């Protein structure tokens, strides 16, 4: 497990950007953390790292925003409002991943059983005005991704 100190929003976005630069097709970044921990801030950097046009915002009410036009299609999900894991497939995540896109899932810890086995889990913690990121890859493809991202 990697532990990364993030001094502010700029550092949090930079981490997202670094991860996105080397995300493989089918890559899944499962993000958790309390309200205000920086999940959407991380997603903004992720979108920038992929080169997606436009602003990345939290898809809290839409549940999924698909950003196209970057290096890979980017599905940004917020599953906080889902009732249970059976609702996740209806959002179309599998379709995006099988077409070679990637995904960042906010509140992923709510339904770990519905996530791909091979993924990166990233937990954000708050330390005053700063944050920490605990990062672990759960399978071989995502272990290689994390190594290429060089986030340590």
Secondary structure, DSSP 8 states (H G I E B T S, - for coil): -EEEEE-SHHHHHHHHHHHHHT--TT-EEEEE-STTSSHHHHHHHHHHHHT-SS-----TTTSEEEE-SSSS-EEEEE-TT-SSGGGGGGGTHHHHHHTT-EEEEETGGGGGGGS-SS-EEEEEEEETTEEEEEEEE-SHHHHHHHHHHT--
